[in-house]
């Protein structure tokens, strides 16, 4: 009876859902936090270190200031929704991992207030075409950026100020089309020589040679 919404697996699904549910508003962040609390035996969101607001039905469409109540959170997950824009979260003074994969985000922004603590940004499966916006993240070690719209490896130059960055996931971006895995690694290392893990694989001493 009726339609049941499944977790979106591709960014295009957001548009499909809007066609199926044209009059249904998205879940607000405040409502999502309330639902999370209910599922976790009435847990206090202000005390939680991990909060996962995943795959809401209907999905979250907008990040909003209600997320600032998560003052103790270290890992905030908002993956698999229909979020189109990142916002500043000045109250999240302890956040280390921000997960925004599988949304419809077009650019990285709003990280100025959390850049001094953020260590990992998981933002694969979005619509991001540039690597602007990461300069404030002085402690960033991990960037998951697969399945986005990065067309030029030259964008990686913008990450050279992120001196702690050692782990990057860049699979399935247009910049890698027509290149072998080894060629892609070479391009990444050209701009980011300190990278230790590329696309989930720990680099060895052989990665810089000219083997076929």
Phi and psi in degrees as a GROMACS rama.xvg file:
@    title "Ramachandran Plot"
@    xaxis  label "Phi"
@    yaxis  label "Psi"
@TYPE xy
77.9731  -177.467  UNK-2
-107.265  139.205  UNK-3
-108.27  128.863  UNK-4
-82.7408  131.006  UNK-5
-98.1172  164.983  UNK-6
-63.1864  130.724  UNK-7
-62.6468  136.311  UNK-8
-109.182  -10.7138  UNK-9
-139.946  152.913  UNK-10
-61.7331  -27.5575  UNK-11
-68.3671  -15.7649  UNK-12
-65.6565  -27.0851  UNK-13
-57.2938  -43.4285  UNK-14
-66.4821  -37.986  UNK-15
-63.0474  -41.2762  UNK-16
-64.542  -37.3931  UNK-17
-63.7431  -30.9044  UNK-18
-72.2976  -37.9078  UNK-19
-74.1573  -36.6881  UNK-20
-120.727  61.9913  UNK-21
-63.0297  -26.8168  UNK-22
-105.279  0.86129  UNK-23
-92.1924  117.93  UNK-24
-71.3738  156.806  UNK-25
-70.7479  162.94  UNK-26
-72.0783  130.971  UNK-27
-75.8428  159.179  UNK-28
-62.7812  -37.4858  UNK-29
-61.5302  -44.2428  UNK-30
-64.8211  -40.6232  UNK-31
-61.7418  -40.6474  UNK-32
-65.714  -39.8503  UNK-33
-61.335  -45.5638  UNK-34
-63.2061  -40.2277  UNK-35
-59.995  -43.8623  UNK-36
-62.1591  -43.4034  UNK-37
-62.6494  -39.2647  UNK-38
-71.3898  -19.0124  UNK-39
-112.443  41.3921  UNK-40
56.4213  40.6763  UNK-41
73.4676  25.3307  UNK-42
-56.8506  143.231  UNK-43
-82.5606  114.964  UNK-44
-61.4498  -25.4474  UNK-45
-71.8077  -16.8386  UNK-46
-104.262  -15.783  UNK-47
-71.2619  140.184  UNK-48
-93.5869  -23.2485  UNK-49
-128.475  123.967  UNK-50
-130.976  120.905  UNK-51
-117.41  110.161  UNK-52
-108.3  68.7041  UNK-53
-100.545  142.795  UNK-54
52.3702  49.4449  UNK-55
-72.7764  152.335  UNK-56
-133.159  107.555  UNK-57
-68.5285  161.662  UNK-58
-72.5116  158.997  UNK-59
-69.4406  130.005  UNK-60
-106.07  -22.9763  UNK-61
-137.165  131.819  UNK-62
-71.9549  142.882  UNK-63
-144.089  176.296  UNK-64
-66.612  -14.4967  UNK-65
-62.8883  -19.5875  UNK-66
-66.5365  -18.3534  UNK-67
-71.4493  -8.82905  UNK-68
-74.4187  -12.4713  UNK-69
-84.2887  60.0975  UNK-70
-69.2845  -18.8066  UNK-71
-104.883  -0.815285  UNK-72
-68.3215  135.946  UNK-73
-105.904  -30.3247  UNK-74
-128.661  110.598  UNK-75
-112.057  121.077  UNK-76
-115.213  123.566  UNK-77
-125.924  26.8908  UNK-78
-69.0144  158.57  UNK-79
58.2098  56.9521  UNK-80
-133.141  -151.732  UNK-81
-130.012  39.036  UNK-82
-70.3255  131.246  UNK-83
-108.342  -10.0503  UNK-84
-151.619  137.167  UNK-85
-85.5262  146.9  UNK-86
-127.859  164.497  UNK-87
-72.2514  145.307  UNK-88
-131.856  73.4398  UNK-89
-64.3722  -21.7403  UNK-90
-85.2308  -9.01336  UNK-91
-87.7373  71.2799  UNK-92
-75.7724  -11.2463  UNK-93
-112.719  0.689937  UNK-94
-66.8707  133.778  UNK-95
-118.286  -29.6217  UNK-96
-128.753  124.404  UNK-97
-119.795  119.519  UNK-98
-112.182  117.319  UNK-99
-131.478  24.3512  UNK-100
-64.1468  153.641  UNK-101
57.8806  58.0141  UNK-102
-129.764  -154.77  UNK-103
-129.652  38.5628  UNK-104
-75.5681  134.268  UNK-105
-101.043  -21.7223  UNK-106
-152.608  152.776  UNK-107
-82.3325  125.316  UNK-108
-158.086  170.414  UNK-109
75.8371  17.0328  UNK-110
-96.0717  1.80945  UNK-111
-58.2399  -39.5732  UNK-112
-79.4995  -19.1165  UNK-113
-116.497  4.86533  UNK-114
-62.6946  -26.2203  UNK-115
-77.1863  -13.5804  UNK-116
-119.376  -22.5643  UNK-117
-66.5841  124.224  UNK-118
-106.857  -29.3357  UNK-119
-136.774  131.418  UNK-120
-120.512  116.318  UNK-121
-105.957  107.961  UNK-122
-140.953  30.7434  UNK-123
-67.1974  162.383  UNK-124
57.4254  57.082  UNK-125
-133.057  -156.388  UNK-126
-126.641  37.9696  UNK-127
-85.5641  130.289  UNK-128
-112.962  -9.49284  UNK-129
-135.177  162.667  UNK-130
-106.42  29.2024  UNK-131
-70.0719  158.495  UNK-132
96.8853  -4.35794  UNK-133
-100.614  -4.71042  UNK-134
-56.9135  -34.3608  UNK-135
-68.5688  -14.4297  UNK-136
-86.7749  77.6488  UNK-137
-71.8304  -16.3687  UNK-138
-110.852  11.6965  UNK-139
-63.8998  123.527  UNK-140
-108.595  -25.8454  UNK-141
-134.918  129.012  UNK-142
-131.84  112.138  UNK-143
-99.7489  110.418  UNK-144
-130.026  24.3062  UNK-145
-67.8824  158.692  UNK-146
55.0045  49.3524  UNK-147
-120.845  -152.635  UNK-148
-125.906  35.6833  UNK-149
-74.1022  115.851  UNK-150
-95.3406  -19.3359  UNK-151
-133.653  126.918  UNK-152
-60.4606  -20.398  UNK-153
-59.457  -21.4424  UNK-154
-59.6289  -26.5363  UNK-155
-64.6364  -21.0513  UNK-156
-58.8659  -29.0287  UNK-157
-68.9046  -12.531  UNK-158
-96.416  0.430233  UNK-159
-65.8492  -22.0193  UNK-160
-80.5656  -12.5015  UNK-161
-86.2105  78.632  UNK-162
-68.7103  -17.483  UNK-163
-91.1536  -2.85684  UNK-164
-68.1477  120.545  UNK-165
-128.877  -8.91982  UNK-166
-134.058  116.773  UNK-167
-132.981  140.094  UNK-168
-119.353  115.875  UNK-169
-130.685  13.5525  UNK-170
-56.3236  149.904  UNK-171
58.4621  42.2479  UNK-172
-110.62  153.726  UNK-173
-57.4137  -26.5533  UNK-174
-63.6291  -22.414  UNK-175
-97.4024  1.61671  UNK-176
-63.7828  131.261  UNK-177
82.604  -0.660478  UNK-178
-106.336  150.009  UNK-179
-76.2852  166.614  UNK-180
-58.2218  -40.7173  UNK-181
-66.7595  -38.7098  UNK-182
-64.813  -39.8796  UNK-183
-62.9659  -42.166  UNK-184
-60.8394  -42.8866  UNK-185
-60.1805  -41.0346  UNK-186
-64.1085  -43.0066  UNK-187
-64.1547  -45.7973  UNK-188
-66.8577  -25.6205  UNK-189
-59.9742  -38.5413  UNK-190
-95.3276  -30.2719  UNK-191
-128.727  74.4034  UNK-192
-65.8504  -16.0484  UNK-193
-86.7395  -4.61801  UNK-194
-61.657  133.703  UNK-195
-106.831  -26.1961  UNK-196
-132.01  123.664  UNK-197
-121.563  126.667  UNK-198
51.3501  41.0421  UNK-199
84.4073  0.198086  UNK-200
-116.239  127.836  UNK-201
-70.0515  128.976  UNK-202
-74.2835  148.684  UNK-203
-114.018  178.336  UNK-204
-67.0605  -10.7471  UNK-205
-86.4752  -7.99754  UNK-206
-71.0022  -17.2932  UNK-207
-95.5617  1.74952  UNK-208
-87.1998  -172.885  UNK-209
-110.434  26.1554  UNK-210
-64.3609  149.689  UNK-211
